Amino acid sequence: MNRRIPFAALLVMLIAGLVSGATVDGIQIHSSSHGTGPMTVILVHGWTCDETTWDAQVTALSKQYRVLTLDLPGHGKSGPPKDGMFSMELFAKAVEAVRSEAKAEKIVLVGHSMGTPVVVQYARMFPQHTAGLVFVDGLVRIGGGRGGPAPDPQQAGGPGGRNYRENMIRGMFSASTTPAMQSHILNMMLSAPETTAVGAMKATFAFASPKDEVIKLPVLGLYADHSILGADREFMKATYPNLQYVEIPGTGHFLMMEKADEFNRRLLDFLKTVSF
């Protein structure tokens, strides 16, 4: 029996985002492509999450834009780092591999939580391809900023690691996080390997936040209601002078799920102002 995939079927799979050839440092990166618009948006998930974080955004954005999602190394369906070492640089290079494979010249990057330092690092490494940034309840200043004590990567692993991570995740919920959302988020995040949970957390808090840098790209900050992650507004405005900062009332850390319609409306309004 001939098990080769016919060329036409393979082409359809590629267009639909079912086959990804992107690799970084020998790691296979899973990604998906939706929509055929002339401008491209890449959605970058957070710590121990995966591309399903963005299901409600893919549907709305792909009507006007080409939308790329990916699983960062060690997350979802992507392979882990060969040497076990995670970093924002590695994650940024994974995003670049997906962009390059898609042949998108200029992109807007949307990063949730840990995804925010990922997209900031991408803008530093690949400014020629970066048209704008969106921070989604993201970490903007790691070390020396406000926002309370950082999680402890050592506690995220070992015999009590799963309970520690579960308690962390439950602390991200709000009254707007429905039981179905909570179940999806918990299953997604607790399914990540412990090596990813510990390694990616270490990489996040080892990230060199901008210091005496001014990043003049258009930036939208979409944050949870009274978010502690957006507390250092003076730093944010000094570093990102073209920042629009918005808190969506009644939301927690997963605001893009909880208030998807408002989130999508604000994101689409911002995208209209960006020159790709």
C-alpha positions as a Markdown table, in Angstrom:
| # | Residue | x | y | z |
|---|---|---|---|---|
| 1 | Met | 0.0 | 0.0 | 0.0 |
| 2 | Asn | 1.3 | 3.4 | -1.0 |
| 3 | Arg | 1.3 | 5.5 | 2.2 |
| 4 | Arg | 2.8 | 8.6 | 0.6 |
| 5 | Ile | 0.7 | 11.7 | 1.1 |
| 6 | Pro | -0.4 | 13.1 | -2.3 |
| 7 | Phe | 1.1 | 16.5 | -3.1 |
| 8 | Ala | -2.3 | 18.3 | -3.2 |
| 9 | Ala | -3.3 | 16.9 | 0.2 |
| 10 | Leu | 0.1 | 17.9 | 1.7 |
| 11 | Leu | -0.4 | 21.4 | 0.3 |
| 12 | Val | -3.8 | 21.6 | 2.0 |
| 13 | Met | -2.3 | 20.4 | 5.3 |
| 14 | Leu | 0.5 | 23.0 | 5.1 |
| 15 | Ile | -1.9 | 25.8 | 4.4 |
| 16 | Ala | -4.1 | 24.8 | 7.3 |
| 17 | Gly | -1.2 | 24.8 | 9.6 |
| 18 | Leu | -1.2 | 21.1 | 10.3 |
| 19 | Val | 2.4 | 20.5 | 9.2 |
| 20 | Ser | 5.2 | 22.6 | 10.5 |
| 21 | Gly | 8.8 | 22.4 | 9.4 |
| 22 | Ala | 10.2 | 25.1 | 11.7 |
| 23 | Thr | 13.1 | 24.1 | 13.8 |
| 24 | Val | 15.5 | 25.9 | 16.2 |
| 25 | Asp | 18.7 | 24.4 | 17.5 |
| 26 | Gly | 17.5 | 21.0 | 16.2 |
| 27 | Ile | 14.2 | 21.3 | 18.1 |
| 28 | Gln | 11.0 | 20.7 | 16.1 |
| 29 | Ile | 8.6 | 23.6 | 16.7 |
| 30 | His | 4.9 | 23.0 | 16.4 |
| 31 | Ser | 3.0 | 25.9 | 14.9 |
| 32 | Ser | -0.3 | 26.6 | 13.2 |
| 33 | Ser | -1.3 | 29.2 | 10.6 |
| 34 | His | -4.8 | 30.6 | 10.2 |
| 35 | Gly | -6.2 | 33.2 | 7.8 |
| 36 | Thr | -4.7 | 34.6 | 4.6 |
| 37 | Gly | -4.6 | 38.4 | 5.4 |
| 38 | Pro | -1.7 | 40.4 | 4.0 |
| 39 | Met | -0.5 | 41.2 | 7.6 |
| 40 | Thr | 0.8 | 38.7 | 10.1 |
| 41 | Val | 0.2 | 38.4 | 13.9 |
| 42 | Ile | 2.1 | 35.9 | 16.0 |
| 43 | Leu | 0.6 | 34.9 | 19.4 |
| 44 | Val | 3.0 | 33.7 | 22.0 |
| 45 | His | 1.7 | 31.8 | 25.1 |
| 46 | Gly | 3.0 | 31.9 | 28.6 |
| 47 | Trp | 4.7 | 29.7 | 31.1 |
| 48 | Thr | 3.7 | 26.0 | 30.8 |
| 49 | Cys | 0.9 | 26.9 | 28.4 |
| 50 | Asp | 0.5 | 26.1 | 24.7 |
| 51 | Glu | -1.1 | 27.5 | 21.6 |
| 52 | Thr | -4.6 | 26.7 | 22.7 |
| 53 | Thr | -4.4 | 29.7 | 25.0 |
| 54 | Trp | -5.4 | 31.7 | 22.0 |
| 55 | Asp | -8.3 | 29.8 | 20.5 |
| 56 | Ala | -10.7 | 32.8 | 21.0 |
| 57 | Gln | -8.3 | 35.2 | 19.4 |
| 58 | Val | -7.5 | 33.0 | 16.3 |
| 59 | Thr | -11.1 | 32.9 | 15.3 |
| 60 | Ala | -11.5 | 36.7 | 15.5 |
| 61 | Leu | -8.2 | 37.8 | 14.1 |
| 62 | Ser | -7.9 | 35.4 | 11.2 |
| 63 | Lys | -10.8 | 37.1 | 9.5 |
| 64 | Gln | -8.5 | 40.0 | 8.7 |
| 65 | Tyr | -5.0 | 38.9 | 9.4 |
| 66 | Arg | -2.7 | 35.9 | 9.0 |
| 67 | Val | -2.4 | 34.5 | 12.5 |
| 68 | Leu | 0.4 | 32.2 | 13.6 |
| 69 | Thr | 0.5 | 30.3 | 16.9 |
| 70 | Leu | 3.2 | 28.1 | 18.2 |
| 71 | Asp | 4.2 | 26.0 | 21.1 |
| 72 | Leu | 7.5 | 27.2 | 22.6 |
| 73 | Pro | 10.3 | 24.7 | 23.1 |
| 74 | Gly | 9.4 | 22.2 | 25.8 |
| 75 | His | 5.8 | 23.2 | 25.7 |
| 76 | Gly | 2.8 | 21.6 | 24.0 |
| 77 | Lys | 3.8 | 19.6 | 20.9 |
| 78 | Ser | 7.2 | 21.2 | 20.5 |
| 79 | Gly | 10.4 | 19.3 | 21.4 |
| 80 | Pro | 12.5 | 20.2 | 24.5 |
| 81 | Pro | 15.9 | 21.9 | 24.3 |
| 82 | Lys | 18.6 | 19.3 | 23.6 |
| 83 | Asp | 20.7 | 20.5 | 26.4 |
| 84 | Gly | 17.8 | 21.0 | 28.8 |
| 85 | Met | 18.5 | 24.8 | 29.0 |
| 86 | Phe | 15.7 | 27.3 | 28.5 |
| 87 | Ser | 16.1 | 31.0 | 27.8 |
| 88 | Met | 14.3 | 33.9 | 26.4 |
| 89 | Glu | 16.8 | 33.9 | 23.6 |
| 90 | Leu | 15.8 | 30.3 | 22.7 |
| 91 | Phe | 12.1 | 31.1 | 22.8 |
| 92 | Ala | 12.7 | 34.2 | 20.6 |
| 93 | Lys | 14.6 | 32.1 | 18.1 |
| 94 | Ala | 11.7 | 29.7 | 18.0 |
| 95 | Val | 9.3 | 32.5 | 17.2 |
| 96 | Glu | 11.8 | 33.6 | 14.4 |
| 97 | Ala | 11.9 | 30.1 | 13.0 |
| 98 | Val | 8.1 | 30.2 | 12.7 |
| 99 | Arg | 8.1 | 33.7 | 11.1 |
| 100 | Ser | 10.8 | 32.7 | 8.7 |
| 101 | Glu | 9.0 | 29.5 | 7.7 |
| 102 | Ala | 5.8 | 31.6 | 7.1 |
| 103 | Lys | 7.8 | 34.1 | 5.0 |
| 104 | Ala | 6.2 | 37.0 | 6.9 |
| 105 | Glu | 8.4 | 40.1 | 6.6 |
| 106 | Lys | 6.9 | 42.3 | 9.4 |
| 107 | Ile | 4.9 | 41.0 | 12.3 |
| 108 | Val | 3.1 | 42.1 | 15.4 |
| 109 | Leu | 3.9 | 39.9 | 18.4 |
| 110 | Val | 1.4 | 39.3 | 21.2 |
| 111 | Gly | 2.8 | 37.8 | 24.3 |
| 112 | His | 0.9 | 36.5 | 27.4 |
| 113 | Ser | 2.6 | 36.5 | 30.8 |
| 114 | Met | 6.1 | 34.9 | 30.2 |
| 115 | Gly | 5.3 | 35.5 | 26.5 |
| 116 | Thr | 5.9 | 39.2 | 27.1 |
| 117 | Pro | 9.7 | 38.9 | 27.8 |
| 118 | Val | 9.8 | 36.5 | 24.9 |
| 119 | Val | 8.4 | 39.1 | 22.5 |
| 120 | Val | 10.6 | 41.9 | 24.0 |
| 121 | Gln | 13.6 | 39.7 | 23.4 |
| 122 | Tyr | 12.4 | 39.0 | 19.9 |
| 123 | Ala | 12.2 | 42.7 | 19.2 |
| 124 | Arg | 15.7 | 43.2 | 20.4 |
| 125 | Met | 17.1 | 40.3 | 18.3 |
| 126 | Phe | 15.0 | 40.8 | 15.2 |
| 127 | Pro | 14.0 | 44.5 | 15.0 |
| 128 | Gln | 13.8 | 44.4 | 11.3 |
| 129 | His | 10.8 | 42.1 | 11.5 |
| 130 | Thr | 9.0 | 43.7 | 14.4 |
| 131 | Ala | 6.2 | 46.1 | 13.7 |
| 132 | Gly | 4.6 | 46.2 | 17.1 |
| 133 | Leu | 4.2 | 44.5 | 20.5 |
| 134 | Val | 1.2 | 43.5 | 22.7 |
| 135 | Phe | 1.8 | 42.7 | 26.3 |
| 136 | Val | -1.0 | 40.5 | 27.8 |
| 137 | Asp | -0.8 | 40.7 | 31.6 |
| 138 | Gly | 2.9 | 40.3 | 31.0 |
| 139 | Leu | 6.1 | 40.7 | 33.0 |
| 140 | Val | 7.8 | 43.9 | 31.9 |
| 141 | Arg | 10.4 | 44.4 | 34.6 |
| 142 | Ile | 12.0 | 41.4 | 36.2 |
| 143 | Gly | 14.1 | 42.3 | 39.3 |
| 144 | Gly | 13.9 | 45.7 | 40.9 |
| 145 | Gly | 10.3 | 46.3 | 40.0 |
| 146 | Arg | 7.0 | 46.1 | 41.8 |
| 147 | Gly | 4.6 | 43.2 | 41.8 |
| 148 | Gly | 5.4 | 41.1 | 44.9 |
| 149 | Pro | 7.7 | 38.2 | 45.4 |
| 150 | Ala | 8.7 | 36.1 | 42.4 |
| 151 | Pro | 7.8 | 32.4 | 42.3 |
| 152 | Asp | 10.5 | 30.0 | 43.4 |
| 153 | Pro | 11.7 | 27.6 | 40.6 |
| 154 | Gln | 13.1 | 25.2 | 43.2 |
| 155 | Gln | 9.6 | 24.7 | 44.7 |
| 156 | Ala | 8.1 | 24.1 | 41.2 |
| 157 | Gly | 9.9 | 20.8 | 41.0 |
| 158 | Gly | 10.4 | 17.8 | 43.3 |
| 159 | Pro | 7.9 | 15.9 | 45.4 |
| 160 | Gly | 5.7 | 19.0 | 46.2 |
| 161 | Gly | 6.2 | 20.6 | 42.8 |
| 162 | Arg | 2.9 | 19.7 | 41.3 |
| 163 | Asn | 0.9 | 21.1 | 44.3 |
| 164 | Tyr | 3.0 | 24.3 | 44.2 |
| 165 | Arg | 2.3 | 24.8 | 40.5 |
| 166 | Glu | -1.4 | 24.1 | 40.9 |
| 167 | Asn | -1.7 | 26.6 | 43.8 |
| 168 | Met | 0.1 | 29.2 | 41.6 |
| 169 | Ile | -2.2 | 28.5 | 38.7 |
| 170 | Arg | -5.3 | 28.7 | 40.8 |
| 171 | Gly | -4.1 | 32.1 | 42.1 |
| 172 | Met | -4.3 | 33.4 | 38.5 |
| 173 | Phe | -8.1 | 32.8 | 38.3 |
| 174 | Ser | -10.7 | 35.5 | 38.9 |
| 175 | Ala | -14.5 | 35.4 | 39.3 |
| 176 | Ser | -14.7 | 35.5 | 35.5 |
| 177 | Thr | -12.7 | 32.3 | 35.0 |
| 178 | Thr | -15.5 | 29.8 | 34.4 |
| 179 | Pro | -15.2 | 26.2 | 35.6 |
| 180 | Ala | -14.6 | 25.1 | 32.0 |
| 181 | Met | -11.8 | 27.6 | 31.6 |
| 182 | Gln | -10.2 | 26.6 | 34.9 |
| 183 | Ser | -10.3 | 22.9 | 33.8 |
| 184 | His | -8.7 | 23.7 | 30.5 |
| 185 | Ile | -6.0 | 26.0 | 32.0 |
| 186 | Leu | -5.1 | 23.5 | 34.8 |
| 187 | Asn | -4.9 | 20.5 | 32.4 |
| 188 | Met | -2.8 | 22.5 | 29.9 |
| 189 | Met | -0.3 | 23.9 | 32.5 |
| 190 | Leu | 0.0 | 20.9 | 34.7 |
| 191 | Ser | 0.6 | 18.7 | 31.6 |
| 192 | Ala | 3.9 | 20.4 | 30.9 |
| 193 | Pro | 6.9 | 18.4 | 31.9 |
| 194 | Glu | 8.4 | 19.3 | 35.3 |
| 195 | Thr | 11.7 | 20.1 | 33.5 |
| 196 | Thr | 9.8 | 22.7 | 31.4 |
| 197 | Ala | 8.0 | 24.1 | 34.5 |
| 198 | Val | 11.3 | 24.6 | 36.4 |
| 199 | Gly | 13.5 | 25.5 | 33.4 |
| 200 | Ala | 11.2 | 28.0 | 31.9 |
| 201 | Met | 10.6 | 29.7 | 35.3 |
| 202 | Lys | 14.3 | 30.0 | 35.8 |
| 203 | Ala | 14.7 | 31.4 | 32.3 |
| 204 | Thr | 11.9 | 34.0 | 33.0 |
| 205 | Phe | 13.5 | 35.4 | 36.1 |
| 206 | Ala | 17.0 | 35.3 | 34.6 |
| 207 | Phe | 15.8 | 37.5 | 31.8 |
| 208 | Ala | 17.6 | 40.9 | 31.5 |
| 209 | Ser | 14.8 | 43.4 | 31.5 |
| 210 | Pro | 15.3 | 46.6 | 29.5 |
| 211 | Lys | 17.5 | 49.0 | 31.5 |
| 212 | Asp | 18.1 | 52.5 | 30.2 |
| 213 | Glu | 16.6 | 51.2 | 26.9 |
| 214 | Val | 13.9 | 53.0 | 25.0 |
| 215 | Ile | 11.8 | 50.8 | 22.7 |
| 216 | Lys | 9.9 | 53.1 | 20.4 |
| 217 | Leu | 7.7 | 50.5 | 18.8 |
| 218 | Pro | 3.9 | 50.8 | 19.1 |
| 219 | Val | 2.9 | 48.8 | 22.2 |
| 220 | Leu | -0.4 | 47.8 | 23.6 |
| 221 | Gly | -0.6 | 46.6 | 27.2 |
| 222 | Leu | -3.8 | 44.6 | 27.9 |
| 223 | Tyr | -3.8 | 43.8 | 31.6 |
| 224 | Ala | -6.0 | 42.2 | 34.2 |
| 225 | Asp | -8.2 | 44.2 | 36.5 |
| 226 | His | -5.8 | 45.9 | 39.0 |
| 227 | Ser | -2.9 | 43.7 | 37.8 |
| 228 | Ile | 0.2 | 43.7 | 39.9 |
| 229 | Leu | 2.2 | 42.9 | 36.7 |
| 230 | Gly | 1.3 | 46.4 | 35.4 |
| 231 | Ala | 2.1 | 48.2 | 38.6 |
| 232 | Asp | 5.4 | 49.7 | 37.5 |
| 233 | Arg | 3.7 | 52.2 | 35.1 |
| 234 | Glu | 6.5 | 54.7 | 35.4 |
| 235 | Phe | 9.1 | 52.2 | 34.1 |
| 236 | Met | 6.7 | 51.0 | 31.4 |
| 237 | Lys | 6.1 | 54.4 | 30.0 |
| 238 | Ala | 9.8 | 55.4 | 30.1 |
| 239 | Thr | 10.8 | 52.2 | 28.4 |
| 240 | Tyr | 7.9 | 52.0 | 25.9 |
| 241 | Pro | 7.0 | 55.7 | 25.2 |
| 242 | Asn | 4.4 | 54.6 | 22.6 |
| 243 | Leu | 2.6 | 52.3 | 25.1 |
| 244 | Gln | -1.2 | 52.2 | 25.4 |
| 245 | Tyr | -2.1 | 50.7 | 28.7 |
| 246 | Val | -5.5 | 49.2 | 29.3 |
| 247 | Glu | -6.9 | 47.1 | 32.2 |
| 248 | Ile | -10.0 | 45.1 | 31.4 |
| 249 | Pro | -12.4 | 45.2 | 34.4 |
| 250 | Gly | -13.4 | 41.9 | 36.0 |
| 251 | Thr | -10.6 | 39.9 | 34.6 |
| 252 | Gly | -7.8 | 37.8 | 36.0 |
| 253 | His | -4.5 | 36.6 | 34.4 |
| 254 | Phe | -6.3 | 34.8 | 31.5 |
| 255 | Leu | -8.2 | 37.9 | 30.4 |
| 256 | Met | -8.1 | 36.9 | 26.7 |
| 257 | Met | -10.3 | 33.9 | 27.6 |
| 258 | Glu | -12.5 | 35.5 | 30.3 |
| 259 | Lys | -13.5 | 38.6 | 28.3 |
| 260 | Ala | -12.6 | 37.5 | 24.8 |
| 261 | Asp | -15.0 | 39.9 | 23.0 |
| 262 | Glu | -13.6 | 43.0 | 24.7 |
| 263 | Phe | -10.0 | 41.7 | 24.4 |
| 264 | Asn | -10.4 | 41.0 | 20.7 |
| 265 | Arg | -12.0 | 44.4 | 20.0 |
| 266 | Arg | -9.1 | 46.3 | 21.7 |
| 267 | Leu | -6.5 | 44.2 | 20.0 |
| 268 | Leu | -8.1 | 44.7 | 16.6 |
| 269 | Asp | -8.3 | 48.4 | 17.2 |
| 270 | Phe | -4.6 | 48.5 | 18.0 |
| 271 | Leu | -3.7 | 46.4 | 14.9 |
| 272 | Lys | -5.4 | 49.0 | 12.7 |
| 273 | Thr | -2.9 | 51.6 | 13.9 |
| 274 | Val | 0.3 | 49.6 | 13.2 |
| 275 | Ser | 2.2 | 49.9 | 9.9 |
| 276 | Phe | 3.3 | 46.4 | 8.9 |
